[in-house]
Amino acid sequence: MKYLIPKRVLLSLSVLTSVFLISCSSDDSDDDEFGNWVESSTFDGNSRSNSVSFTIGTKGYLVAGYDGDDYLADTWEYNSDNDYWVKRAAFPGVARSGAVGFTINGKGYIGTGYDGSNRLNDFWEYDPTNDTWTQKADFIGTARYNAIGFSIGNNGYIGSGYDGSEQKDFFKYNPATDTWEQALGFGGEKRQEAFVFTINDVAYIGGGIHNGSYEEDFYAFDGTNWTRLTDLDDDEDDDDDYEILLSNGVGLSLNGKGYVSTGISNIVNSTTWEYTPATDTWEEMPNFEGSARQDASAFVFDNKAYLLMGRNGNYYFDDVWEFRPEELENEDD
């Protein structure tokens, strides 16, 4: 026996099916977010936080830090092409955490920090060709830790930080003459534990804390001029407002954009934000896929960027994560 379905029922089923397929397609599209974190080779040394990191060519260097018991002075090299670690010549300065580093003309530099008793102002150069460390002229600012360091062109810069109170001064280092001088005055607020990333020889600086409060101002510095950008708690547009108030986070840059990830924003978190210089705007990205943390380190290469180490409370990490902002998020890779 054959059963005939009335035409009006068939039409209704067709409409419902179409709506269901469109709905599913729309949901799938909404779930697709760019910004993927992929775990790389685990660090070979002790878990740690507050280490110095810099990159030279395709190699990343991690120096010193604190493992929860001891201040450290070891040097490790990460091969980003083949994803492995090699131990290098130990840093000959005082073991420390909270120092800063940068790269100029194929050499790495680190300075300042804290050794558990003293704030520091010594400054050192690392030559990867010979695997040697050389002490250079002392940083001329006050001894401090939790500052930021970066390079623009052939000069390095160290500024902000804590020397008994938060600071806002910046100093320029010339490796050709091994000399320091005070840089152009910074109009922003005092702070420690800020973030910094560089894009096309411009440093972008924000975040950090001053008198126990998160700082909201955000600046660009090209080595000559400071430019104030849109604040990190922009709420002028109700449809596109954001709040990126944090300390102890990590700055990254890749493909002409900047990124800030992890840190403390009342609690230790995993949030990640993308900054577009052309429009001076921020967009929230998928969260960092490792454990929430503060005081992590970063490696930034020409076409790769990594977030590594850090701590959450008394737990210290030794994991390494590559960030791929132009790849769809995949929590299973």
VOBA-1610 file (N, C-alpha, C; in pm, whole numbers, padded with zeros to 5 digits, always signed):
BEGIN
Met+00085-00117+00000Met+00000+00000+00000Met+00090+00124+00000Lys+00058+00221-00081Lys+00133+00345-00089Lys+00065+00452-00006Tyr+00151+00533+00064Tyr+00099+00645+00142Tyr+00141+00776+00076Leu+00048+00860+00053Leu+00074+00988-00012Leu+00083+01098+00094Ile+00190+01179+00087Ile+00207+01291+00179Ile+00156+01416+00111Pro+00066+01486+00173Pro+00010+01607+00111Pro+00121+01705+00077Lys+00097+01780-00033Lys+00197+01874-00083Lys+00233+01979+00023Arg+00133+02030+00099Arg+00162+02133+00199Arg+00255+02082+00308Val+00249+01950+00340Val+00339+01891+00439Val+00480+01885+00384Leu+00490+01844+00255Leu+00622+01838+00192Leu+00689+01975+00191Leu+00612+02078+00162Leu+00666+02214+00161Leu+00715+02254+00300Ser+00638+02218+00403Ser+00678+02251+00540Ser+00807+02181+00578Leu+00817+02052+00542Leu+00939+01978+00572Leu+01059+02037+00500Ser+01038+02080+00376Ser+01146+02140+00299Ser+01195+02268+00365Val+01103+02351+00412Val+01140+02476+00477Val+01216+02449+00606Leu+01164+02353+00686Leu+01231+02320+00811Leu+01372+02267+00789Thr+01388+02183+00685Thr+01519+02129+00653Thr+01615+02239+00613Ser+01568+02333+00532Ser+01652+02444+00488Ser+01695+02529+00607Val+01598+02558+00696Val+01630+02638+00813Val+01734+02567+00900Phe+01716+02434+00918Phe+01808+02357+01000Phe+01949+02360+00941Leu+01961+02342+00808Leu+02092+02341+00744Leu+02159+02477+00752Ile+02082+02584+00731Ile+02137+02719+00741Ile+02184+02746+00882Ser+02102+02703+00981Ser+02137+02724+01121Ser+02266+02653+01156Cys+02279+02528+01113Cys+02400+02451+01142Cys+02521+02514+01076Ser+02502+02556+00949Ser+02612+02619+00878Ser+02656+02745+00948Ser+02560+02826+00995Ser+02593+02951+01064Ser+02666+02924+01194Asp+02621+02822+01269Asp+02685+02789+01397Asp+02829+02746+01375Asp+02851+02662+01271Asp+02985+02614+01244Asp+03077+02730+01210Ser+03024+02827+01133Ser+03104+02942+01094Ser+03142+03025+01216Asp+03045+03043+01308Asp+03072+03122+01427Asp+03177+03059+01516Asp+03185+02925+01512Asp+03280+02853+01597Asp+03422+02860+01544Asp+03439+02895+01417Asp+03571+02901+01356Asp+03639+03032+01394Glu+03743+03024+01476Glu+03817+03142+01518Glu+03964+03126+01482Phe+04023+03232+01432Phe+04165+03230+01401Phe+04246+03262+01526Gly+04354+03187+01542Gly+04441+03203+01658Gly+04461+03068+01726Asn+04563+02994+01682Asn+04584+02858+01732Asn+04715+02849+01810Trp+04710+02776+01921Trp+04828+02750+02003Trp+04866+02603+01988Val+04993+02577+01957Val+05041+02440+01935Val+05159+02415+02029Glu+05149+02310+02111Glu+05256+02282+02206Glu+05379+02229+02136Ser+05494+02283+02173Ser+05622+02243+02114Ser+05702+02160+02214Ser+05829+02138+02184Ser+05915+02055+02268Ser+05931+02116+02407Thr+05910+02034+02510Thr+05923+02081+02648Thr+06067+02127+02676Phe+06078+02234+02753Phe+06208+02287+02792Phe+06289+02183+02867Asp+06419+02175+02840Asp+06505+02074+02902Asp+06550+02109+03043Gly+06548+02238+03079Gly+06596+02280+03210Gly+06487+02282+03314Asn+06516+02346+03428Asn+06419+02357+03536Asn+06302+02447+03498Ser+06184+02412+03544Ser+06069+02501+03531Ser+06103+02634+03597Arg+06047+02745+03542Arg+06087+02875+03594Arg+05994+02986+03547Ser+06010+03102+03609Ser+05940+03222+03565Ser+06038+03338+03565Asn+05993+03454+03513Asn+06072+03578+03517Asn+06211+03564+03454Ser+06221+03484+03348Ser+06348+03470+03277Ser+06363+03580+03173Val+06487+03597+03126Val+06515+03686+03013Val+06509+03604+02885Ser+06451+03661+02780Ser+06449+03591+02652Ser+06482+03689+02540Phe+06554+03639+02439Phe+06581+03716+02318Phe+06604+03617+02204Thr+06595+03665+02080Thr+06613+03578+01964Thr+06722+03632+01875Ile+06796+03539+01815Ile+06901+03572+01719Ile+06887+03475+01602Gly+06851+03527+01484Gly+06826+03439+01370Gly+06709+03349+01398Thr+06729+03219+01386Thr+06621+03122+01413Thr+06636+03056+01550Lys+06724+03113+01635Lys+06747+03057+01768Lys+06689+03150+01875Gly+06629+03090+01976Gly+06581+03166+02090Gly+06668+03136+02210Tyr+06689+03235+02296Tyr+06775+03219+02413Tyr+06697+03253+02539Leu+06705+03164+02637Leu+06639+03181+02766Leu+06747+03182+02873Val+06747+03289+02954Val+06856+03309+03050Val+06798+03340+03188Ala+06855+03275+03290Ala+06825+03305+03430Ala+06678+03279+03464Gly+06627+03345+03569Gly+06491+03323+03615Gly+06488+03272+03758Tyr+06369+03231+03800Tyr+06349+03181+03937Tyr+06262+03057+03929Asp+06301+02949+04001Asp+06229+02823+03991Asp+06144+02791+04114Gly+06126+02889+04202Gly+06051+02868+04324Gly+06138+02843+04444Asp+06262+02800+04420Asp+06359+02779+04528Asp+06485+02862+04508Asp+06533+02868+04384Asp+06662+02930+04356Asp+06653+03032+04242Tyr+06740+03134+04251Tyr+06762+03223+04138Tyr+06863+03156+04046Leu+06843+03168+03917Leu+06916+03087+03819Leu+07009+03174+03734Ala+07112+03108+03676Ala+07207+03179+03590Ala+07245+03095+03468Asp+07162+03001+03430Asp+07192+02918+03314Asp+07144+02984+03185Thr+07197+02937+03073Thr+07162+02987+02939Thr+07122+02869+02852Trp+07007+02882+02787Trp+06957+02775+02701Trp+06923+02831+02563Glu+06951+02749+02461Glu+06925+02787+02323Glu+06815+02697+02265Tyr+06714+02760+02205Tyr+06606+02685+02141Tyr+06620+02695+01990Asn+06623+02579+01924Asn+06630+02573+01778Asn+06487+02568+01724Ser+06440+02680+01668Ser+06301+02689+01623Ser+06276+02610+01495Asp+06383+02581+01419Asp+06365+02504+01295Asp+06338+02357+01325Asn+06407+02304+01426Asn+06398+02160+01455Asn+06341+02129+01592Asp+06298+02232+01666Asp+06224+02214+01791Asp+06301+02135+01896Tyr+06422+02183+01931Tyr+06495+02120+02041Tyr+06578+02225+02115Trp+06624+02187+02236Trp+06698+02276+02325Trp+06842+02230+02341Val+06935+02327+02359Val+07076+02298+02387Val+07121+02392+02499Lys+07192+02338+02599Lys+07244+02422+02706Lys+07372+02491+02660Arg+07382+02621+02687Arg+07498+02700+02646Arg+07574+02751+02769Ala+07677+02832+02743Ala+07761+02883+02852Ala+07677+02956+02956Ala+07700+02925+03081Ala+07623+02986+03189Ala+07645+03137+03192Phe+07540+03208+03225Phe+07549+03352+03244Phe+07642+03378+03362Pro+07749+03459+03346Pro+07848+03477+03454Pro+07811+03582+03557Gly+07703+03656+03533Gly+07660+03755+03633Gly+07590+03688+03749Val+07544+03769+03842Val+07470+03719+03958Val+07340+03652+03911Ala+07308+03536+03966Ala+07182+03470+03936Ala+07067+03565+03970Arg+06961+03566+03885Arg+06859+03668+03902Arg+06728+03631+03835Ser+06626+03709+03867Ser+06499+03706+03794Ser+06457+03851+03768Gly+06354+03869+03688Gly+06301+04002+03665Gly+06392+04094+03588Ala+06490+04039+03513Ala+06578+04119+03428Ala+06511+04141+03291Val+06579+04214+03202Val+06526+04238+03067Val+06632+04206+02964Gly+06589+04186+02840Gly+06683+04155+02734Gly+06635+04204+02599Phe+06727+04212+02505Phe+06695+04247+02367Phe+06811+04204+02277Thr+06792+04217+02147Thr+06893+04177+02048Thr+06931+04295+01961Ile+07062+04310+01935Ile+07110+04411+01841Ile+07222+04350+01758Asn+07206+04352+01626Asn+07311+04309+01533Asn+07369+04172+01567Gly+07281+04078+01591Gly+07324+03940+01610Gly+07380+03906+01746Lys+07365+03997+01843Lys+07410+03968+01979Lys+07297+03996+02076Gly+07295+03921+02186Gly+07193+03938+02288Gly+07245+04019+02405Tyr+07155+04093+02469Tyr+07192+04177+02582Tyr+07092+04156+02695Ile+07143+04150+02820Ile+07054+04145+02935Ile+07107+04235+03046Gly+07014+04284+03128Gly+07056+04369+03238Gly+06946+04389+03339Thr+06980+04452+03450Thr+06893+04477+03564Thr+06847+04345+03626Gly+06746+04349+03713Gly+06695+04229+03775Gly+06706+04232+03927Tyr+06679+04116+03986Tyr+06675+04102+04132Tyr+06735+03967+04169Asp+06825+03966+04269Asp+06894+03842+04305Asp+06844+03781+04436Gly+06731+03829+04485Gly+06677+03780+04611Gly+06705+03872+04727Ser+06806+03958+04711Ser+06840+04056+04815Ser+06858+04196+04757Asn+06910+04202+04636Asn+06949+04331+04579Asn+06885+04355+04442Arg+06851+04482+04418Arg+06816+04525+04283Arg+06946+04549+04207Leu+06946+04520+04077Leu+07070+04515+04000Leu+07070+04617+03885Asn+07191+04659+03843Asn+07203+04748+03728Asn+07317+04708+03635Asp+07372+04586+03651Asp+07478+04542+03560Asp+07419+04503+03425Phe+07507+04496+03324Phe+07460+04478+03186Phe+07561+04390+03111Trp+07509+04296+03032Trp+07593+04193+02971Trp+07556+04169+02825Glu+07656+04125+02748Glu+07638+04093+02606Glu+07668+03945+02582Tyr+07583+03880+02502Tyr+07605+03739+02467Tyr+07633+03729+02317Asp+07744+03660+02284Asp+07782+03635+02144Asp+07757+03488+02113Pro+07653+03456+02033Pro+07622+03315+02007Pro+07726+03245+01921Thr+07802+03321+01842Thr+07904+03260+01756Thr+08012+03192+01839Asn+08053+03259+01946Asn+08158+03203+02033Asn+08102+03146+02162Asp+07971+03158+02182Asp+07906+03113+02306Asp+07975+03176+02427Thr+07989+03310+02424Thr+08059+03380+02531Thr+07978+03499+02581Trp+07997+03530+02709Trp+07937+03646+02773Trp+08045+03750+02803Thr+08011+03878+02784Thr+08104+03988+02814Thr+08029+04095+02892Gln+08085+04138+03004Gln+08021+04245+03080Gln+08045+04378+03009Lys+07939+04457+03000Lys+07942+04588+02934Lys+07918+04699+03038Ala+07909+04822+02989Ala+07888+04936+03079Ala+07758+04919+03156Asp+07762+04947+03286Asp+07644+04934+03370Asp+07531+05025+03321Phe+07411+04977+03335Phe+07291+05058+03313Phe+07298+05181+03403Ile+07273+05302+03348Ile+07293+05424+03426Ile+07169+05468+03505Gly+07057+05402+03482Gly+06941+05430+03566Gly+06957+05365+03702Thr+06863+05387+03789Thr+06868+05323+03920Thr+06856+05171+03905Ala+06922+05099+03995Ala+06909+04953+03995Ala+06762+04917+04013Arg+06714+04818+03935Arg+06570+04790+03934Arg+06542+04652+03879Tyr+06416+04612+03890Tyr+06367+04490+03826Tyr+06225+04514+03776Asn+06172+04417+03704Asn+06037+04427+03644Asn+06026+04546+03549Ala+06138+04582+03483Ala+06137+04684+03379Ala+06099+04618+03246Ile+06106+04695+03137Ile+06092+04638+03003Ile+06215+04676+02921Gly+06251+04590+02826Gly+06363+04615+02737Gly+06324+04583+02594Phe+06380+04658+02499Phe+06352+04635+02357Phe+06461+04703+02276Ser+06469+04671+02149Ser+06564+04737+02060Ser+06490+04800+01944Ile+06543+04914+01899Ile+06494+04982+01779Ile+06617+05017+01697Gly+06626+04962+01577Gly+06744+04985+01495Gly+06869+04931+01563Asn+06969+05016+01577Asn+07097+04975+01634Asn+07112+05013+01781Asn+07001+05047+01845Asn+07006+05087+01986Asn+06911+05002+02070Gly+06947+04986+02197Gly+06861+04917+02291Gly+06804+05014+02392Tyr+06693+04975+02455Tyr+06626+05062+02552Tyr+06582+04981+02673Ile+06599+05041+02791Ile+06545+04985+02915Ile+06471+05097+02987Gly+06352+05065+03038Gly+06276+05168+03108Gly+06169+05112+03197Ser+06108+05198+03273Ser+06006+05166+03373Ser+06065+05071+03477Gly+05981+04994+03548Gly+06032+04900+03647Gly+06017+04950+03790Tyr+06080+04876+03880Tyr+06066+04900+04024Tyr+06204+04912+04088Asp+06233+05028+04151Asp+06360+05048+04221Asp+06338+05079+04369Gly+06224+05040+04419Gly+06176+05078+04551Gly+06042+05147+04539Ser+06019+05201+04420Ser+05889+05251+04376Ser+05884+05238+04225Glu+05765+05249+04166Glu+05755+05236+04021Glu+05822+05355+03951Gln+05874+05329+03831Gln+05945+05431+03754Gln+05887+05445+03613Lys+05922+05556+03545Lys+05876+05580+03408Lys+05988+05629+03317Asp+06113+05630+03366Asp+06224+05679+03284Asp+06270+05572+03186Phe+06331+05617+03075Phe+06385+05526+02973Phe+06526+05569+02937Phe+06611+05469+02909Phe+06751+05494+02877Phe+06789+05417+02750Lys+06875+05481+02669Lys+06917+05423+02540Lys+07060+05372+02549Tyr+07082+05253+02496Tyr+07215+05193+02493Tyr+07266+05188+02349Asn+07391+05235+02328Asn+07457+05229+02199Asn+07567+05125+02206Pro+07551+05009+02141Pro+07653+04904+02151Pro+07783+04940+02080Ala+07778+05030+01981Ala+07900+05068+01910Ala+07998+05141+02001Thr+07945+05219+02095Thr+08030+05295+02188Thr+08022+05243+02331Asp+07937+05142+02354Asp+07915+05087+02487Asp+07881+05198+02587Thr+07784+05282+02549Thr+07745+05394+02634Thr+07593+05402+02648Trp+07552+05460+02761Trp+07411+05483+02790Trp+07382+05633+02793Glu+07260+05670+02759Glu+07212+05806+02778Glu+07063+05802+02805Gln+07013+05905+02872Gln+06869+05908+02900Gln+06795+05936+02770Ala+06689+05860+02746Ala+06611+05874+02624Ala+06507+05985+02641Leu+06444+06021+02530Leu+06340+06121+02533Leu+06235+06086+02637Gly+06191+06186+02713Gly+06099+06164+02823Gly+05969+06096+02781Phe+05923+06006+02866Phe+05800+05929+02845Phe+05687+05998+02920Gly+05581+06033+02848Gly+05470+06106+02910Gly+05368+06019+02979Gly+05387+05888+02974Gly+05292+05797+03036Gly+05309+05789+03187Glu+05231+05702+03247Glu+05236+05684+03392Glu+05353+05594+03433Lys+05395+05607+03557Lys+05492+05513+03614Lys+05432+05373+03614Arg+05521+05271+03609Arg+05469+05134+03610Arg+05582+05033+03625Gln+05546+04916+03669Gln+05631+04798+03662Gln+05547+04686+03601Glu+05617+04581+03554Glu+05551+04461+03500Glu+05461+04494+03381Ala+05506+04588+03297Ala+05433+04624+03175Ala+05461+04521+03065Phe+05393+04536+02951Phe+05423+04454+02833Phe+05479+04543+02724Val+05555+04484+02632Val+05606+04555+02516Val+05617+04459+02399Phe+05587+04507+02279Phe+05618+04434+02156Phe+05662+04536+02052Thr+05740+04493+01953Thr+05788+04583+01849Thr+05739+04538+01713Ile+05701+04635+01630Ile+05657+04611+01493Ile+05724+04716+01405Asn+05804+04670+01307Asn+05869+04762+01213Asn+05943+04875+01284Asp+06025+04837+01381Asp+06108+04932+01456Asp+06028+05036+01534Val+05910+05000+01575Val+05830+05081+01666Val+05794+04994+01785Ala+05820+05045+01906Ala+05786+04971+02027Ala+05649+05017+02077Tyr+05565+04921+02117Tyr+05432+04949+02171Tyr+05431+04904+02316Ile+05396+04997+02406Ile+05413+04975+02549Ile+05283+05004+02622Gly+05245+04912+02711Gly+05124+04933+02789Gly+05117+04838+02906Gly+05006+04844+02978Gly+04985+04756+03091Gly+05073+04790+03209Gly+05083+04695+03302Gly+05162+04715+03422Gly+05080+04775+03535Ile+05145+04789+03650Ile+05076+04843+03768Ile+05154+04959+03828His+05081+05048+03893His+05138+05163+03964His+05052+05189+04086Asn+05113+05190+04200Asn+05039+05208+04327Asn+04924+05107+04340Gly+04948+04986+04292Gly+04850+04879+04306Gly+04738+04881+04205Ser+04739+04974+04109Ser+04633+04983+04009Ser+04688+04954+03870Tyr+04605+04893+03784Tyr+04645+04865+03647Tyr+04644+04994+03565Glu+04750+05013+03486Glu+04758+05131+03400Glu+04686+05107+03269Glu+04616+05211+03221Glu+04533+05198+03100Glu+04593+05265+02978Asp+04697+05350+02994Asp+04751+05423+02880Asp+04838+05330+02794Phe+04846+05363+02665Phe+04914+05277+02567Phe+04989+05368+02470Tyr+05118+05338+02446Tyr+05204+05428+02370Tyr+05283+05354+02262Ala+05320+05431+02158Ala+05415+05386+02057Ala+05539+05473+02064Phe+05656+05411+02045Phe+05784+05483+02051Phe+05869+05439+01933Asp+05912+05535+01850Asp+05992+05502+01731Asp+06140+05533+01748Gly+06183+05557+01871Gly+06322+05592+01896Gly+06344+05742+01901Thr+06246+05818+01852Thr+06254+05964+01853Thr+06136+06027+01924Asn+06016+05977+01896Asn+05894+06036+01951Asn+05807+05932+02017Trp+05738+05976+02124Trp+05634+05897+02187Trp+05498+05942+02134Thr+05411+05847+02103Thr+05275+05879+02057Thr+05175+05805+02144Arg+05083+05880+02204Arg+04980+05814+02284Arg+04873+05758+02191Leu+04838+05632+02213Leu+04737+05564+02133Leu+04609+05549+02214Thr+04511+05481+02157Thr+04384+05461+02228Thr+04407+05383+02357Asp+04347+05427+02466Asp+04363+05360+02594Asp+04320+05214+02588Leu+04371+05136+02683Leu+04343+04993+02686Leu+04209+04960+02750Asp+04133+05061+02791Asp+03997+05036+02842Asp+03899+05121+02760Asp+03916+05118+02629Asp+03834+05200+02540Asp+03687+05159+02549Asp+03601+05254+02583Asp+03457+05225+02589Asp+03377+05334+02518Glu+03441+05402+02422Glu+03371+05507+02350Glu+03268+05451+02253Asp+03295+05333+02200Asp+03201+05268+02108Asp+03137+05151+02182Asp+03009+05163+02213Asp+02941+05059+02290Asp+02939+04925+02218Asp+02952+04929+02083Asp+02947+04805+02007Asp+03083+04736+01998Asp+03188+04806+02035Asp+03321+04749+02016Asp+03415+04792+02128Asp+03366+04793+02252Asp+03450+04834+02362Asp+03532+04716+02413Tyr+03640+04745+02483Tyr+03727+04640+02535Tyr+03800+04692+02657Glu+03854+04599+02733Glu+03930+04635+02853Glu+04046+04537+02864Ile+04169+04590+02851Ile+04289+04506+02855Ile+04378+04560+02966Leu+04330+04550+03087Leu+04403+04600+03203Leu+04470+04483+03273Leu+04603+04476+03264Leu+04674+04361+03318Leu+04818+04397+03349Ser+04882+04309+03422Ser+05026+04317+03447Ser+05085+04178+03428Asn+05218+04170+03422Asn+05290+04041+03415Asn+05253+03960+03292Gly+05204+04026+03186Gly+05170+03956+03062Gly+05288+03952+02966Val+05265+03891+02849Val+05369+03873+02748Val+05328+03944+02621Gly+05421+04022+02563Gly+05399+04085+02434Gly+05466+04006+02323Leu+05395+03988+02212Leu+05446+03918+02094Leu+05414+04003+01971Ser+05483+03978+01862Ser+05446+04042+01735Ser+05471+03944+01622Leu+05385+03950+01520Leu+05396+03859+01407Leu+05314+03915+01291Asn+05374+03915+01173Asn+05304+03956+01051Asn+05240+04094+01063Gly+05312+04186+01126Gly+05266+04324+01132Gly+05161+04353+01237Lys+05135+04258+01325Lys+05039+04280+01433Lys+05102+04245+01567Gly+05047+04304+01674Gly+05097+04278+01808Gly+05000+04194+01887Tyr+05052+04123+01987Tyr+04969+04035+02069Tyr+05011+04046+02215Val+04913+04038+02303Val+04937+04033+02446Val+04863+03913+02501Ser+04932+03831+02581Ser+04870+03709+02630Ser+04911+03681+02774Thr+04825+03611+02844Thr+04841+03568+02984Thr+04859+03690+03075Gly+04909+03669+03196Gly+04929+03777+03292Gly+04827+03778+03403Ile+04823+03889+03476Ile+04731+03905+03589Ile+04634+04018+03558Ser+04507+03986+03569Ser+04402+04087+03560Ser+04303+04054+03671Asn+04340+04091+03793Asn+04273+04050+03916Asn+04299+03903+03948Ile+04294+03818+03846Ile+04334+03679+03861Ile+04434+03645+03750Val+04508+03536+03768Val+04597+03488+03662Val+04510+03437+03548Asn+04541+03478+03425Asn+04450+03444+03315Asn+04521+03391+03191Ser+04439+03356+03091Ser+04488+03301+02964Ser+04444+03384+02844Thr+04391+03502+02868Thr+04337+03582+02758Thr+04446+03625+02661Thr+04407+03641+02535Thr+04498+03684+02429Thr+04429+03790+02345Trp+04502+03899+02317Trp+04449+04010+02239Trp+04540+04040+02121Glu+04479+04082+02010Glu+04553+04118+01889Glu+04540+04269+01863Tyr+04653+04332+01835Tyr+04654+04476+01808Tyr+04691+04502+01662Thr+04612+04588+01594Thr+04638+04627+01456Thr+04683+04772+01454Pro+04811+04799+01424Pro+04861+04937+01428Pro+04792+05030+01329Ala+04755+04979+01212Ala+04697+05065+01109Ala+04568+05131+01154Thr+04492+05061+01239Thr+04363+05114+01286Thr+04363+05146+01435Asp+04475+05118+01502Asp+04485+05141+01647Asp+04369+05073+01721Thr+04346+04946+01688Thr+04235+04872+01747Thr+04282+04736+01798Trp+04205+04684+01897Trp+04231+04554+01957Trp+04115+04460+01928Glu+04148+04332+01916Glu+04046+04229+01899Glu+04082+04110+01987Glu+03984+04057+02059Glu+04010+03941+02144Glu+04027+03816+02060Met+04129+03737+02093Met+04161+03613+02023Met+04126+03494+02113Pro+04132+03372+02058Pro+04112+03255+02145Pro+04216+03253+02257Asn+04175+03205+02372Asn+04264+03200+02488Asn+04388+03116+02462Phe+04496+03153+02528Phe+04615+03068+02534Phe+04573+02930+02583Glu+04620+02824+02514Glu+04569+02690+02542Glu+04643+02618+02655Gly+04756+02671+02700Gly+04821+02614+02817Gly+04754+02661+02944Ser+04809+02625+03057Ser+04755+02669+03186Ser+04769+02821+03200Ala+04673+02882+03266Ala+04682+03025+03295Ala+04810+03053+03373Arg+04874+03168+03343Arg+05003+03195+03406Arg+05040+03342+03402Gln+05141+03377+03478Gln+05201+03509+03477Gln+05351+03493+03462Asp+05420+03603+03431Asp+05567+03607+03428Asp+05626+03506+03330Ala+05558+03484+03217Ala+05609+03396+03113Ala+05714+03471+03029Ser+05776+03401+02935Ser+05873+03458+02843Ser+05823+03438+02700Ala+05893+03501+02604Ala+05849+03492+02465Ala+05969+03487+02371Phe+05953+03415+02261Phe+06046+03419+02148Phe+05968+03471+02028Val+06021+03568+01956Val+05958+03618+01835Val+06059+03610+01721Phe+06027+03531+01619Phe+06109+03517+01500Phe+06038+03583+01382Asp+06098+03576+01262Asp+06038+03639+01146Asp+05900+03583+01114Asn+05883+03452+01131Asn+05754+03392+01095Asn+05699+03298+01201Lys+05751+03309+01324Lys+05703+03226+01434Lys+05707+03306+01563Ala+05619+03270+01656Ala+05620+03332+01788Ala+05585+03227+01893Tyr+05648+03236+02010Tyr+05630+03137+02114Tyr+05608+03204+02249Leu+05528+03140+02333Leu+05511+03176+02473Leu+05555+03056+02556Leu+05634+03080+02660Leu+05692+02969+02734Leu+05715+03005+02880Met+05728+02902+02962Met+05758+02915+03105Met+05649+02994+03179Gly+05685+03055+03292Gly+05589+03129+03374Gly+05547+03050+03496Arg+05452+03107+03570Arg+05407+03041+03693Arg+05261+03076+03720Asn+05199+02993+03802Asn+05067+03020+03856Asn+05075+02988+04005Gly+05077+03093+04088Gly+05100+03071+04230Gly+05239+03014+04252Asn+05247+02901+04320Asn+05375+02836+04346Asn+05408+02726+04247Tyr+05328+02717+04139Tyr+05356+02616+04038Tyr+05429+02682+03921Tyr+05544+02625+03883Tyr+05628+02681+03777Tyr+05623+02590+03654Phe+05622+02653+03537Phe+05600+02579+03413Phe+05729+02561+03333Asp+05732+02454+03251Asp+05842+02429+03158Asp+05791+02398+03017Asp+05666+02435+02988Asp+05610+02406+02857Asp+05635+02522+02760Val+05627+02490+02630Val+05656+02585+02523Val+05544+02577+02421Trp+05485+02693+02384Trp+05371+02695+02294Trp+05397+02789+02177Glu+05378+02739+02056Glu+05385+02824+01938Glu+05248+02886+01911Phe+05246+03015+01883Phe+05122+03086+01852Phe+05112+03107+01702Arg+05000+03062+01644Arg+04975+03075+01500Arg+04847+03156+01480Pro+04858+03288+01473Pro+04738+03372+01469Pro+04655+03359+01343Glu+04714+03311+01235Glu+04641+03301+01109Glu+04591+03159+01082Glu+04597+03073+01183Glu+04550+02936+01171Glu+04426+02920+01258Leu+04328+02842+01211Leu+04207+02822+01289Leu+04238+02752+01421Glu+04169+02797+01525Glu+04188+02736+01659Glu+04158+02588+01654Asn+04244+02508+01716Asn+04224+02364+01725Asn+04280+02319+01859Glu+04192+02294+01954Glu+04235+02258+02089Glu+04290+02116+02097Asp+04281+02039+01988Asp+04324+01899+01991Asp+04463+01879+01930Asp+04527+01986+01880Asp+04659+01963+01817Asp+04772+01982+01917
//
